[in-house]
Amino acid sequence: MNQTEDARPVVRLRKIHKSFDTNHVLRGIDLTVGQGQHVVIFGPSGSGKSTLLRTTNLLETPDSGSVWFDGKEYGPGIEGEDLPRGKARLLRQEIGMVFQQFNLFPHITALDNVALALRRVRRVKRDQAEHRAATYLDRVGLLDKLGAFPSQLSGGQQQRVAIARSLVMEPKVMLFDEPTSALDPELVGEVLAVMRDLAESGMTMVVVTHEMGFAREAGDLNIFMDEGVVVETGGRELYDHAREPRTRAFLQAIL
């Protein structure tokens, strides 16, 4: 996997703050993601990792700060800047997201789950949408499950359908919010294998995960968060040579 520190910025978050009632979850976060970069975010529960991810595609609107994507501003913005503004709906078509829970429609097949957004959002005709959906299900190793309903699939298979559902929209960035945390241990590997394939293909990825083996392997930029702030960032050397005591203590507890 190639280091992409000098890649063209695709996503840039600056001075992001987000509170829920009196809980100040994000406290001035800055993050730049380059094209083709693989960013891994880790830290204790409640540190703001998932909120940061959801802010990136405006599933959560920041209270203040800039969410810049591909030349347009989507967040509240920075005082004094006048950037072209984009719509959240269009942002989410360009930034795909895979959640902890699979969120598949239980009453339709794997093929229809993947094809649905193409038909409803992109207005692709049914036969074309189904052909593209089958292509992406094949990519995640599920060509033989096109007609299966979610209840007939394992958790790992359902998560792979969810990944295909995001990929079929051909996003420029993929966000993964602890995509293996709801899976039985023996099913984790099949989902990580798909994510490794995506990383090798050059997909720009931001991953929140507790799978530190995958993080060590995939992370071009690794970010340790705690209490709503970025404590430390670094390349793969971060896992063995963290500078900050809080980072070292966390890694020693989980590695």
Secondary structure, 3 states (H helix, E strand, C coil): CCCCCCCCEEEEEEEEEEEECCEEEEEEEEEEEECCCEEEEECCCCCCHHHHHHHHCCCCCCCEEEEEECCEECCCECCCCCCCECCHHHHHHHEEEECCCCCCCCCCCHHHHHHHHHHHCCCCCHHHHHHHHHHHHHHCCCHHHCCCCHHHCCHHHHHHHHHHHHHCCCCCEEEEECCCCCCCHHHHHHHHHHHHHHHHHCCEEEEECCCHHHHHHHCCEEEEEECCEEEEEECHHHHCCCCCHHHHHHHHHHC
